């Protein structure tokens, strides 16, 4: 998935931002951009910090058209 992103967008970037923790759920926002143009954003949440961030990134990549058959 990340190799495909890098192949399609060699100058692309993936940024994440941790949002508020609510009811024990960590929440992240991911932004996929290429040369300053935002391609997609998404939110992910989970009780596990890393899983929440991964979900946000995978959703954003799927929205941008790069997917490993990720189920939302």
N, CA and C atoms as an extended XYZ file, in Angstrom:
216
Properties=species:S:1:pos:R:3:atomname:S:1:resname:S:1:resid:I:1 pbc="F F F"
N         0.824       -1.191        0.000 N   UNK     1
C         0.000        0.000        0.000 CA  UNK     1
C         0.870        1.258        0.000 C   UNK     1
N         1.862        1.305        0.906 N   UNK     2
C         2.711        2.487        0.969 CA  UNK     2
C         3.653        2.552       -0.233 C   UNK     2
N         4.090        1.389       -0.716 N   UNK     3
C         4.931        1.354       -1.907 CA  UNK     3
C         4.159        1.870       -3.120 C   UNK     3
N         2.881        1.499       -3.213 N   UNK     4
C         2.041        1.981       -4.304 CA  UNK     4
C         1.861        3.499       -4.216 C   UNK     4
N         1.647        3.994       -3.001 N   UNK     5
C         1.522        5.440       -2.804 CA  UNK     5
C         2.796        6.147       -3.255 C   UNK     5
N         3.946        5.658       -2.813 N   UNK     6
C         5.221        6.284       -3.154 CA  UNK     6
C         5.475        6.205       -4.653 C   UNK     6
N         5.053        5.096       -5.287 N   UNK     7
C         5.232        4.934       -6.728 CA  UNK     7
C         4.385        5.946       -7.506 C   UNK     7
N         3.123        6.137       -7.079 N   UNK     8
C         2.232        7.066       -7.771 CA  UNK     8
C         2.538        8.524       -7.454 C   UNK     8
N         2.973        8.766       -6.224 N   UNK     9
C         3.211       10.136       -5.763 CA  UNK     9
C         4.580       10.244       -5.095 C   UNK     9
N         5.664       10.268       -5.881 N   UNK    10
C         7.010       10.300       -5.288 CA  UNK    10
C         7.248       11.504       -4.378 C   UNK    10
N         6.525       12.589       -4.597 N   UNK    11
C         6.679       13.777       -3.756 CA  UNK    11
C         5.511       13.927       -2.781 C   UNK    11
N         4.728       12.872       -2.650 N   UNK    12
C         3.562       12.908       -1.776 CA  UNK    12
C         3.934       12.819       -0.309 C   UNK    12
N         2.972       13.176        0.534 N   UNK    13
C         3.202       13.084        1.975 CA  UNK    13
C         1.943       12.589        2.685 C   UNK    13
N         2.190       11.960        3.823 N   UNK    14
C         1.119       11.478        4.690 CA  UNK    14
C         1.347       12.125        6.049 C   UNK    14
N         0.375       12.905        6.490 N   UNK    15
C         0.478       13.567        7.787 CA  UNK    15
C        -0.648       13.069        8.681 C   UNK    15
N        -0.326       12.880        9.957 N   UNK    16
C        -1.366       12.491       10.913 CA  UNK    16
C        -1.382       13.482       12.071 C   UNK    16
N        -2.556       13.597       12.649 N   UNK    17
C        -2.751       14.490       13.795 CA  UNK    17
C        -3.606       13.752       14.817 C   UNK    17
N        -3.104       13.681       16.056 N   UNK    18
C        -3.887       13.048       17.107 CA  UNK    18
C        -4.942       14.036       17.589 C   UNK    18
N        -6.182       13.576       17.616 N   UNK    19
C        -7.292       14.397       18.075 CA  UNK    19
C        -7.635       14.011       19.516 C   UNK    19
N        -8.735       14.481       20.001 N   UNK    20
C        -9.144       14.224       21.385 CA  UNK    20
C        -9.394       12.736       21.642 C   UNK    20
N        -9.062       12.302       22.844 N   UNK    21
C        -9.381       10.942       23.283 CA  UNK    21
C       -10.733       11.014       23.990 C   UNK    21
N       -11.696       10.259       23.452 N   UNK    22
C       -13.055       10.299       23.988 CA  UNK    22
C       -13.493        8.881       24.346 C   UNK    22
N       -13.969        8.711       25.557 N   UNK    23
C       -14.449        7.410       26.033 CA  UNK    23
C       -13.435        6.299       25.806 C   UNK    23
N       -12.161        6.599       26.028 N   UNK    24
C       -11.107        5.600       25.893 CA  UNK    24
C       -10.676        5.322       24.469 C   UNK    24
N       -11.208        6.067       23.516 N   UNK    25
C       -10.862        5.865       22.103 CA  UNK    25
C        -9.897        6.949       21.635 C   UNK    25
N        -8.755        6.514       21.114 N   UNK    26
C        -7.811        7.451       20.493 CA  UNK    26
C        -8.342        7.766       19.106 C   UNK    26
N        -8.230        9.012       18.696 N   UNK    27
C        -8.728        9.428       17.390 CA  UNK    27
C        -7.629       10.159       16.624 C   UNK    27
N        -7.465        9.801       15.358 N   UNK    28
C        -6.472       10.433       14.493 CA  UNK    28
C        -7.122       10.935       13.220 C   UNK    28
N        -6.540       11.980       12.689 N   UNK    29
C        -6.903       12.502       11.373 CA  UNK    29
C        -5.680       12.309       10.491 C   UNK    29
N        -5.871       11.765        9.303 N   UNK    30
C        -4.782       11.583        8.344 CA  UNK    30
C        -5.052       12.430        7.104 C   UNK    30
N        -3.997       12.989        6.564 N   UNK    31
C        -4.095       13.812        5.357 CA  UNK    31
C        -3.083       13.306        4.339 C   UNK    31
N        -3.561       13.014        3.152 N   UNK    32
C        -2.721       12.566        2.050 CA  UNK    32
C        -2.611       13.731        1.075 C   UNK    32
N        -1.384       14.130        0.760 N   UNK    33
C        -1.217       15.248       -0.174 CA  UNK    33
C        -0.085       14.956       -1.148 C   UNK    33
N        -0.084       15.697       -2.229 N   UNK    34
C         0.957       15.592       -3.237 CA  UNK    34
C         1.292       16.989       -3.734 C   UNK    34
N         2.519       17.369       -3.531 N   UNK    35
C         3.010       18.682       -3.945 CA  UNK    35
C         2.087       19.802       -3.470 C   UNK    35
N         1.670       19.719       -2.213 N   UNK    36
C         0.852       20.768       -1.614 CA  UNK    36
C        -0.639       20.662       -1.853 C   UNK    36
N        -1.063       19.728       -2.700 N   UNK    37
C        -2.486       19.553       -2.984 CA  UNK    37
C        -3.033       18.390       -2.156 C   UNK    37
N        -4.065       18.646       -1.357 N   UNK    38
C        -4.648       17.596       -0.528 CA  UNK    38
C        -5.475       16.658       -1.409 C   UNK    38
N        -5.145       15.371       -1.332 N   UNK    39
C        -5.846       14.359       -2.110 CA  UNK    39
C        -6.973       13.718       -1.308 C   UNK    39
N        -6.759       13.565        0.001 N   UNK    40
C        -7.770       12.913        0.836 CA  UNK    40
C        -7.478       13.161        2.307 C   UNK    40
N        -8.540       13.118        3.107 N   UNK    41
C        -8.418       13.146        4.563 CA  UNK    41
C        -9.351       12.085        5.125 C   UNK    41
N        -9.015       11.585        6.318 N   UNK    42
C        -9.862       10.589        6.963 CA  UNK    42
C        -9.596       10.585        8.458 C   UNK    42
N       -10.547       10.032        9.182 N   UNK    43
C       -10.460        9.891       10.632 CA  UNK    43
C       -10.434        8.403       10.968 C   UNK    43
N        -9.678        8.039       11.998 N   UNK    44
C        -9.662        6.666       12.496 CA  UNK    44
C        -9.674        6.682       14.009 C   UNK    44
N       -10.323        5.694       14.612 N   UNK    45
C       -10.392        5.620       16.068 CA  UNK    45
C       -10.262        4.182       16.537 C   UNK    45
N        -9.669        4.016       17.708 N   UNK    46
C        -9.530        2.702       18.319 CA  UNK    46
C        -9.032        2.896       19.749 C   UNK    46
N        -9.171        1.872       20.565 N   UNK    47
C        -8.642        1.954       21.925 CA  UNK    47
C        -7.121        1.886       21.921 C   UNK    47
N        -6.538        1.291       20.872 N   UNK    48
C        -5.083        1.212       20.723 CA  UNK    48
C        -4.594        2.388       19.890 C   UNK    48
N        -3.602        3.095       20.391 N   UNK    49
C        -3.092        4.302       19.747 CA  UNK    49
C        -2.615        4.051       18.312 C   UNK    49
N        -1.767        3.051       18.116 N   UNK    50
C        -1.219        2.781       16.786 CA  UNK    50
C        -2.284        2.301       15.810 C   UNK    50
N        -3.211        1.503       16.285 N   UNK    51
C        -4.285        1.021       15.420 CA  UNK    51
C        -5.160        2.174       14.942 C   UNK    51
N        -5.429        3.120       15.826 N   UNK    52
C        -6.233        4.289       15.446 CA  UNK    52
C        -5.540        5.075       14.333 C   UNK    52
N        -4.241        5.288       14.484 N   UNK    53
C        -3.499        6.027       13.460 CA  UNK    53
C        -3.473        5.247       12.143 C   UNK    53
N        -3.223        3.936       12.219 N   UNK    54
C        -3.209        3.107       11.010 CA  UNK    54
C        -4.541        3.139       10.287 C   UNK    54
N        -5.633        3.101       11.030 N   UNK    55
C        -6.954        3.147       10.409 CA  UNK    55
C        -7.181        4.448        9.663 C   UNK    55
N        -6.774        5.544       10.256 N   UNK    56
C        -6.933        6.838        9.594 CA  UNK    56
C        -6.119        6.891        8.303 C   UNK    56
N        -4.881        6.430        8.362 N   UNK    57
C        -4.015        6.460        7.175 CA  UNK    57
C        -4.565        5.551        6.088 C   UNK    57
N        -4.961        4.343        6.449 N   UNK    58
C        -5.479        3.408        5.444 CA  UNK    58
C        -6.760        3.929        4.803 C   UNK    58
N        -7.619        4.535        5.592 N   UNK    59
C        -8.848        5.110        5.027 CA  UNK    59
C        -8.538        6.247        4.074 C   UNK    59
N        -7.611        7.110        4.457 N   UNK    60
C        -7.242        8.233        3.592 CA  UNK    60
C        -6.625        7.727        2.288 C   UNK    60
N        -5.763        6.724        2.379 N   UNK    61
C        -5.173        6.159        1.166 CA  UNK    61
C        -6.240        5.528        0.280 C   UNK    61
N        -7.198        4.855        0.882 N   UNK    62
C        -8.284        4.257        0.100 CA  UNK    62
C        -9.099        5.326       -0.610 C   UNK    62
N        -9.367        6.419        0.074 N   UNK    63
C       -10.104        7.530       -0.537 CA  UNK    63
C        -9.315        8.121       -1.701 C   UNK    63
N        -7.987        8.139       -1.565 N   UNK    64
C        -7.117        8.664       -2.622 CA  UNK    64
C        -6.935        7.658       -3.765 C   UNK    64
N        -7.550        6.480       -3.635 N   UNK    65
C        -7.477        5.495       -4.705 CA  UNK    65
C        -6.388        4.458       -4.551 C   UNK    65
N        -5.743        4.436       -3.396 N   UNK    66
C        -4.693        3.459       -3.120 CA  UNK    66
C        -5.197        2.569       -2.001 C   UNK    66
N        -5.431        1.306       -2.304 N   UNK    67
C        -6.055        0.428       -1.324 CA  UNK    67
C        -5.489       -0.980       -1.393 C   UNK    67
N        -5.478       -1.627       -0.246 N   UNK    68
C        -5.161       -3.055       -0.190 CA  UNK    68
C        -6.427       -3.815        0.192 C   UNK    68
N        -7.545       -3.375       -0.401 N   UNK    69
C        -8.871       -3.935       -0.110 CA  UNK    69
C        -9.258       -3.711        1.338 C   UNK    69
N        -8.883       -2.557        1.860 N   UNK    70
C        -9.184       -2.189        3.242 CA  UNK    70
C       -10.676       -2.055        3.426 C   UNK    70
N       -11.196       -2.658        4.479 N   UNK    71
C       -12.628       -2.563        4.781 CA  UNK    71
C       -12.847       -1.460        5.799 C   UNK    71
N       -13.705       -0.531        5.471 N   UNK    72
C       -13.971        0.597        6.363 CA  UNK    72
C       -14.850        0.211        7.496 C   UNK    72
